[in-house]
Amino acid sequence: GTSGVPPSYFSYNITSWVETKEKNEKGLPLANAKSMQVGVFPLFLEGPTRYMKLIKDDEDKMADMYEKVLKSGLRDDFLKMYFLSADLTGQSYDMGRMMAFAAGWLENQSIWM
């Protein structure tokens, strides 16, 4: 993204591959990836939180990251608290269990206290 907030999760879509002529234990063909396209999921609070652990001794970097998170959509201005994730609407169920929950419930754009 362009927000300056470190992403937490990525997806990988293999765009070209070479079959090895081998098969796995279920008889499915094996392949070696030659190239892939990297996708970034919506922001999660985990990315900037982990990054801030690394820069905790640099006040300027900490203040900069704090301001970026405030503007990132991870902040609920009404409650003055932070969402666990940005809006996940439209994401694939391949993203994982968080997609099974309605927004505001458990991992999907909820606020934990």
C-alpha positions as CSV (number, residue, x, y, z in Angstrom):
1,G,0.0,0.0,0.0
2,T,0.9,3.6,0.0
3,S,-0.1,4.4,3.6
4,G,3.4,3.8,5.0
5,V,1.9,1.3,7.5
6,P,3.6,-2.2,7.3
7,P,1.2,-4.9,6.0
8,S,0.7,-8.0,8.1
9,Y,-0.5,-10.6,5.6
10,F,0.2,-11.4,2.0
11,S,-1.1,-13.8,-0.7
12,Y,0.9,-15.4,-3.4
13,N,-0.5,-16.4,-6.8
14,I,1.8,-18.5,-8.9
15,T,1.7,-17.2,-12.4
16,S,4.1,-19.6,-14.2
17,W,5.5,-23.0,-13.3
18,V,7.2,-26.0,-14.6
19,E,5.9,-29.5,-14.0
20,T,8.5,-31.9,-12.5
21,K,6.9,-35.0,-14.0
22,E,6.7,-36.3,-10.4
23,K,3.6,-36.9,-8.4
24,N,2.8,-36.6,-4.7
25,E,1.5,-39.4,-2.5
26,K,-2.1,-38.8,-3.8
27,G,-1.0,-39.0,-7.4
28,L,-1.3,-35.3,-8.1
29,P,1.4,-33.7,-10.4
30,L,4.2,-31.6,-8.7
31,A,5.5,-28.4,-10.1
32,N,8.2,-25.8,-9.4
33,A,7.1,-22.2,-9.3
34,K,8.9,-19.9,-11.7
35,S,7.1,-16.6,-10.9
36,M,4.4,-15.3,-8.7
37,Q,2.3,-12.3,-8.1
38,V,2.2,-11.0,-4.5
39,G,-1.0,-9.6,-3.1
40,V,-1.4,-7.6,0.1
41,F,-4.5,-8.0,2.3
42,P,-6.1,-5.0,4.1
43,L,-4.2,-3.6,7.0
44,F,-4.1,-5.4,10.4
45,L,-2.9,-3.7,13.6
46,E,-0.4,-6.5,14.0
47,G,2.0,-5.1,11.3
48,P,2.6,-1.7,12.8
49,T,2.6,-3.1,16.3
50,R,5.4,-5.5,15.5
51,Y,7.3,-2.8,13.6
52,M,7.0,-0.4,16.6
53,K,8.7,-3.1,18.8
54,L,11.7,-2.8,16.5
55,I,11.9,1.0,16.5
56,K,11.0,1.6,20.1
57,D,14.2,3.5,20.8
58,D,13.7,6.0,17.9
59,E,11.1,8.6,19.0
60,D,10.9,10.2,15.6
61,K,10.1,6.9,13.8
62,M,7.6,6.0,16.6
63,A,5.8,9.3,16.2
64,D,5.8,9.0,12.5
65,M,4.3,5.4,12.6
66,Y,1.7,6.6,15.2
67,E,0.5,9.3,12.9
68,K,0.4,6.9,9.9
69,V,-1.7,4.5,11.9
70,L,-4.1,7.3,13.0
71,K,-4.7,8.1,9.3
72,S,-4.8,4.5,8.1
73,G,-8.4,3.4,8.7
74,L,-7.3,1.3,11.7
75,R,-8.6,4.0,14.1
76,D,-12.2,4.4,15.2
77,D,-12.5,8.1,15.8
78,F,-15.8,7.9,17.6
79,L,-14.6,5.3,20.2
80,K,-11.0,6.6,20.0
81,M,-9.8,3.0,19.8
82,Y,-8.2,0.8,17.2
83,F,-9.7,-1.8,14.9
84,L,-7.9,-5.2,14.8
85,S,-8.1,-5.0,11.0
86,A,-9.3,-2.6,8.3
87,D,-12.5,-3.4,6.4
88,L,-12.3,-6.9,5.0
89,T,-15.4,-6.6,2.7
90,G,-14.8,-8.3,-0.6
91,Q,-11.8,-10.4,0.5
92,S,-11.7,-14.1,-0.5
93,Y,-12.6,-16.8,2.0
94,D,-9.0,-18.1,1.2
95,M,-7.9,-15.3,3.6
96,G,-8.9,-17.6,6.5
97,R,-11.2,-17.9,9.5
98,M,-11.6,-14.2,10.0
99,M,-13.8,-14.1,6.9
100,A,-16.4,-16.4,8.6
101,F,-17.2,-13.6,11.1
102,A,-19.4,-10.5,10.5
103,A,-17.5,-7.2,10.7
104,G,-16.9,-6.3,14.3
105,W,-16.9,-9.9,15.5
106,L,-13.6,-11.6,16.5
107,E,-10.8,-11.0,14.0
108,N,-12.9,-9.2,11.4
109,Q,-12.6,-5.4,12.1
110,S,-13.3,-5.7,15.8
111,I,-12.0,-3.6,18.6
112,W,-10.5,-5.6,21.5
113,M,-10.2,-4.0,24.9
